[in-house]
């Protein structure tokens, strides 16, 4: 019997104004009155993203916030967002420490 990967049980909650996850405190919000790109991330407020990019960024936050090392797919998502996996992990770690979580 195989144990499912933790991200296989993750739920992404999405509506017309926000994208959140069942395991990450990070979020994406659509700014009212703007055409795409109009999505702002909690962990990376600039630049604004498209809905697809925002969804990928939340998935990336999930991948980087777990107990396992993010893999090659996380690196690809970071690259598509114009950043590096190392930078994303550093930002998310700092945000966790600011929330009082090591």
C-alpha positions as CSV (number, residue, x, y, z in Angstrom):
1,X,0.0,0.0,0.0
2,X,1.4,3.4,-0.9
3,X,0.9,6.6,1.1
4,X,-0.4,9.5,-1.0
5,X,1.9,12.5,-1.4
6,X,0.8,15.3,1.0
7,X,0.0,17.6,-1.9
8,X,-2.4,15.0,-3.4
9,X,-4.8,15.7,-0.5
10,X,-4.5,19.5,-0.6
11,X,-7.5,21.5,-1.6
12,X,-7.2,24.8,-3.4
13,X,-10.2,27.1,-2.7
14,X,-10.9,29.4,-5.6
15,X,-13.6,31.9,-6.5
16,X,-13.7,35.1,-8.6
17,X,-11.9,37.2,-5.9
18,X,-9.5,34.9,-4.0
19,X,-7.4,31.8,-4.1
20,X,-6.4,30.0,-0.9
21,X,-5.2,26.6,0.1
22,X,-6.0,24.1,2.8
23,X,-2.4,23.9,4.0
24,X,-0.8,27.3,3.4
25,X,-1.7,30.6,5.0
26,X,-0.7,32.4,1.8
27,X,-3.3,33.8,-0.5
28,X,-4.0,35.5,-3.8
29,X,-6.6,38.2,-4.2
30,X,-8.0,39.8,-7.3
31,X,-7.9,43.6,-7.3
32,X,-11.3,45.1,-8.2
33,X,-11.6,47.1,-11.3
34,X,-8.5,45.9,-13.0
35,X,-8.1,43.8,-16.2
36,X,-5.7,40.8,-16.1
37,X,-3.1,40.7,-14.6
38,X,-5.0,41.7,-11.5
39,X,-4.0,39.2,-8.8
40,X,-1.9,40.1,-5.8
41,X,-0.1,37.5,-3.7
42,X,0.3,37.7,0.0
43,X,3.9,36.6,-0.2
44,X,4.9,38.5,-3.4
45,X,2.8,41.6,-3.9
46,X,4.6,42.7,-7.0
47,X,4.1,42.1,-9.9
48,X,0.4,41.5,-10.3
49,X,-0.4,38.2,-11.8
50,X,-2.9,36.5,-14.1
51,X,-5.4,34.1,-12.5
52,X,-3.4,31.1,-13.8
53,X,-0.1,32.5,-12.4
54,X,-1.8,33.2,-9.1
55,X,-3.1,29.6,-8.9
56,X,0.4,28.4,-9.7
57,X,1.9,30.7,-7.0
58,X,-0.4,29.3,-4.3
59,X,0.5,25.7,-5.4
60,X,4.2,26.7,-5.2
61,X,3.6,28.1,-1.6
62,X,2.1,24.7,-0.7
63,X,5.0,22.8,-2.2
64,X,7.5,25.0,-0.3
65,X,5.7,25.0,3.0
66,X,5.7,21.2,3.5
67,X,8.0,18.9,5.3
68,X,9.5,17.6,2.1
69,X,12.0,19.2,-0.2
70,X,10.2,20.8,-3.2
71,X,11.1,19.1,-6.4
72,X,11.8,20.0,-10.0
73,X,8.1,21.0,-10.6
74,X,8.5,23.7,-7.9
75,X,11.6,25.0,-9.6
76,X,9.7,25.2,-12.9
77,X,6.8,27.1,-11.4
78,X,9.2,29.5,-9.7
79,X,10.9,30.1,-13.1
80,X,7.5,30.7,-14.8
81,X,6.8,33.3,-12.1
82,X,10.1,35.0,-12.8
83,X,11.8,34.1,-9.6
84,X,13.9,31.2,-8.1
85,X,12.9,28.4,-5.8
86,X,15.6,29.6,-3.4
87,X,14.1,33.1,-3.2
88,X,10.5,31.7,-2.8
89,X,11.6,29.5,0.1
90,X,13.5,32.3,1.8
91,X,10.4,34.6,1.5
92,X,8.0,32.0,2.8
93,X,10.4,31.1,5.7
94,X,10.6,34.7,6.7
95,X,6.8,35.0,6.6
96,X,6.4,31.9,8.8
97,X,8.9,33.4,11.3
98,X,6.9,36.7,11.3
99,X,3.8,34.7,12.2
100,X,5.7,33.1,15.1
101,X,6.1,29.7,13.4
102,X,9.7,28.3,13.0
